[in-house]
Amino acid sequence: MMSFQNDLQSLVLCLAQALLLLLLAPMITGIVKKVKALLQNRIGSSIFQEYYDIKKWWGKPTMVTPYTSALFKMAPCVYFVTTLVAACMLPNFFGGRADFGDVFVFVYIMALGRFFMAVSSMDAATAFGGMGGSREVYIAAFVEPVIMLAVLSNVLHTGSTSLSGMALRFDTVNLTVAGVLTCIAFFLAMLAENSRIPVDNPDTHLELTMIHECMTLEYSGRLLALIHWASQLKLLMFLLLFSMLYLPLNLPVVLKVLLSAVAVGVVETLNNKMRLFKVRVYLAAAGLMLLLAVVAQ
Amino acid sequence: MLVKPENLRGAANICSDGGRRPLAAMFGADETQRGGGLAIYCLFYNAQKRDLDVLKADYPSARPRNYPSLTPLLPAAAWYERELHDMFGFIPEGHPDLRPLVLHESFPEGFHPLRKEVAVDCQCHGHREYEMMTSSGEGLFEVPVGPIHAGIIEPGHFRFSQAGEAMLQLDAKLFFTHRGLEKALEGKTPLEAMTIIERICGACSVANTLSFCQAVEKLSEAKVPYRAWLIRTLALEMERLYNHVGDTGNICAGVGFSPVISMGARMKEYLQQLNELIAGNRFLRGLIIPGGVTMDVEEKQLEEILNVLKEVEGVYADMVHIMWEQANFVNRIRTTGIVRESTAFDLAMVGVGARASGMARDSRKDMGFGIYDEFDFDVVTETTGDVEARIKVRVGEVRESLKIVRQVISKLRRNAEVELAVDLGQLRTLEGSWGISESPRGDNIHWLMLDAEGRIDRSFIRSASYPNWPALTVAVQGDIIPDFPLINKSFELCYACIDR
């Protein structure tokens, strides 16, 4: 009975945490955008603009072309729910059990969401959707091993495969060679995973170069709002993971997340988008760093 | 030179002299109202004589209207002949691709708007086929883009034939917003025409106006005052500066390189505000008129121009430095979108596109219009013909333009003339005349013929984008489709210039 109550309590705490992250996510994306705008000599939109956008899309009619299957409507929901479930599995800052949230489950629940998005991008049979889907999967194929290696490096370091366990045992100033290399590599993979420059450009209107945005071209209204919201949540989750498990600084997590959000904005401004086929070299570099980190342990 | 239509190809072969005198333009004219028939004009650059050679084929009666196509001999004629086919109903025999160019699906067959019997305000509806170039085979697919684009740009439909990410072939369907300006100009006096001429294109308003004014001035004995030419040169170079500076930044938008985009936009704004100071508007309109200029540039303005240019020069140098320091950026632009010199030669490309492919063609030197011979400047060329070369040519031309502007200003300070425009008097009628000037994208050529009452009988406008558009479809072959926006921006071709 005790254990059931404990489980229930943990579950409620996890859900509360996921919902809190969901509420905060648009603001973090807003902050990244604001940083970029300021660095480009622009005033930029308010950091709350993403909330207004979601509200706007939510109030708009959702157009679905008659040439699509049920999958088209399903995919954004699956993407949203899988991301939310993944958010439940993050190390719980309300406290809770350390054996919850296995890292392998975490990575592949996110992959499930991406799979559905990639498949649905081809559903409407537009040229852009197919291009976006194929590029997303091409990049995912390289990002996934890198993320897994980063996780492995952490597993070796902390001796736990649960995210909470890792976070509990992570000594905040891990300034070993392995720690620093893992930190850099995870940051690179995070940019790729979240469709940021230099891999993808979240702000572009150029259909031909887009990756993630290409897949969303056919979506409108609430479905579009779900996709954007989930993507924003995903960015926040990666920033959290980066702050809690990789960033070797002795600061409160909230500060570390804000700091890494600013870092994403700065890196995006300093760089330009690379050639599509160079992305694998970029990710191979991240992978190599991680291999070195694993060996160094 | 006047020839019979059946001899046009032979005559064009002689005129082009193995390509040493490239085809500059080709257009038709309906001269039936003044006792003639239909005519085809071909213009060739003659850099030796610093002149355009005019070749005319005359049809005494309205039919038949066929002639041997020049395209197999001069690939540069391909678009001109398609336009002749649309606008006048000429039939170039042996043309490899006689699809409509200007008149899309919604125009009826047999409708040739530039013929005199068609009224300027006529309404027409029709339906005909317009087939895009496609390809088929295992694993090949097509990507249609436009005519409505995600950005705020003009309409154009692009059809890519793809093998994965690689572009096999690109077909561009343009002319969606053709305005019929050449038709609208007919019956107007040269002065009345100025409002339209200045608004053909925003980016090369000065160049179009200057070409047209020169065509008008050739029909008069009067000589344009020297000070007017100084101010005209100043305006033309200011136009080049604001375009090149803005375009350099804009090319970087193709790769999402934001600091450079912002710097380019900021400097373009400074320069356009300077334009406003000179002419009262940001596009330097209303300044140049047939016979001279309307406004003087005073010492206070000259001082301000020099100050702003000095600042812009510094920021531009920083911006170029940032670009070349960024290895990731250089990696994107090098070997991307190559136009070989032979291609540029065949298509008779002009402007930045031609100079980036190793052709030292610049009408400021070749044609020596106005007073350009007095100034010390170089024609900037590159040989690689890729995006990097086109950026480098622009960077070099900004430097040369600044040089010219400073020379113009020192001459303006020493020049005490008060007369800014001359009365052109009675213009010679029924005589073909042309004007040329170097816009930021290459030379703009205007052809003008006045009828017996001194009103425009035929005005032909060939902006620099016209010969360069077909080169874009060649440049992209073999590159990957995500690089298309970058390649496209490096040419910075104008839709309005061809939708005239």
Interface residues (C-beta under 8 A of the other chain):
Chain A: K36 L39 Q40 N41 R42 A127 F128 G130 M131 I197 P198 N201 D203 T204 H205 L206 E207 L208 T209 E268 T269 L270 N271 N272 K273 M274 R275 L276 F277 K278
Chain B: F141 E142 V143 P144 V145 H149 A150 G151 E165 C252 G254 V255 G256 F257 S258 P259 I261 S262 R266 Q326 N328 F329 N331 R332 I480 I481 P482 D483 F484 P485
